[in-house]
Amino acid sequence: MFVLLQIYPPEAIAEDDDCCCCLDVIAVDSSWTRLEQFLAGYETRYRAAVAAFCLWDDMSKEWGDEHDAKMNELSDEYRVFGSLIPETRFEILETQTSKPASLASAAYY
């Protein structure tokens, strides 16, 4: 099995956020090729959504409810997930489901 990760830059985590993770799992598939094909379309839509958000955003204002609403609107319109951050990158990784979990990896679940 393979997973498609949407990886945010470390500075994307809010200072008051207890979460220590800066990624989303976007898709899971048994085929690397199918995930690559999905990513080709998804990343294009994601970059377009980010560009639209950046055009709309007035960087002189603090983040507020209107930002959340616009991000949700654009995510729906472009059919993308997660935060709209320009420095986001994508990676396809093979899962380790066929191997027994170690104690170190079990700590992340």
C-alpha positions in Angstrom: 0.0 0.0 0.0 1.0 3.6 -0.7 0.0 6.9 0.9 -0.1 10.4 -0.6 1.0 12.9 2.0 0.4 16.7 1.9 3.2 18.1 3.9 3.1 21.6 5.3 6.1 23.7 6.3 6.9 23.5 10.1 6.1 27.2 10.5 2.5 26.4 9.5 1.7 25.1 13.0 0.1 27.7 15.2 2.0 28.6 18.3 -1.0 27.8 20.5 -1.7 24.5 18.8 -1.0 21.3 20.8 -0.7 19.3 17.6 2.8 18.4 16.6 1.9 17.1 13.1 2.2 19.2 9.9 0.8 16.8 7.3 -2.4 15.3 5.9 -2.9 11.9 4.4 -4.8 12.7 1.1 -5.1 9.3 -0.5 -4.2 5.6 0.1 -3.9 3.1 -2.8 -2.3 -0.2 -3.6 -0.9 1.3 -6.8 1.9 3.9 -6.8 1.0 4.7 -10.5 -2.6 5.5 -9.6 -1.5 7.8 -6.8 0.9 9.6 -9.1 -1.9 10.1 -11.6 -4.2 11.3 -8.9 -1.5 13.7 -7.6 -1.0 15.2 -11.0 -4.5 16.5 -11.1 -4.8 17.1 -7.3 -1.6 19.2 -7.1 -2.7 21.4 -10.0 -6.1 22.1 -8.2 -4.3 22.6 -4.9 -1.9 25.2 -6.4 -4.8 27.0 -8.1 -6.7 27.1 -4.7 -3.6 28.5 -3.0 -3.1 31.1 -5.6 -6.8 32.2 -5.4 -6.5 32.4 -1.6 -3.3 34.4 -1.8 -5.0 36.9 -4.2 -7.9 37.3 -1.8 -6.0 37.5 1.4 -5.2 40.9 2.9 -1.9 40.0 4.8 -2.3 43.1 6.9 -5.2 41.6 8.8 -5.1 39.0 11.5 -6.5 35.6 10.7 -10.2 35.5 11.5 -13.4 33.7 10.7 -13.5 35.2 7.2 -10.2 33.5 6.4 -11.6 30.1 7.6 -14.7 30.7 5.5 -12.8 31.6 2.4 -10.4 28.7 2.8 -13.3 26.3 3.1 -15.0 27.9 0.1 -11.9 27.5 -2.0 -11.3 23.9 -0.8 -14.8 23.0 -1.9 -14.5 24.8 -5.2 -11.2 23.2 -6.1 -11.9 19.8 -4.4 -8.8 19.9 -2.2 -8.1 19.2 1.5 -6.3 20.8 4.4 -4.6 24.2 4.7 -3.9 26.3 1.7 -0.2 27.1 2.1 2.1 27.9 -0.8 5.2 26.0 0.6 3.2 22.7 0.9 4.8 19.7 -0.8 3.5 16.3 -1.7 5.1 12.9 -1.2 4.1 9.3 -2.0 5.4 6.7 0.5 5.0 3.0 0.8 3.3 2.0 4.0 4.8 -0.5 6.4 1.5 -2.4 6.9 3.1 -5.7 6.0 5.7 -5.4 8.7 5.1 -5.7 12.5 4.8 -2.3 14.2 7.8 -1.4 16.4 7.4 0.3 19.7 8.9 3.5 18.3 6.4 3.7 15.4 3.5 2.6 17.7 4.1 5.8 19.7 2.9 7.9 16.8 -0.6 6.3 16.7 
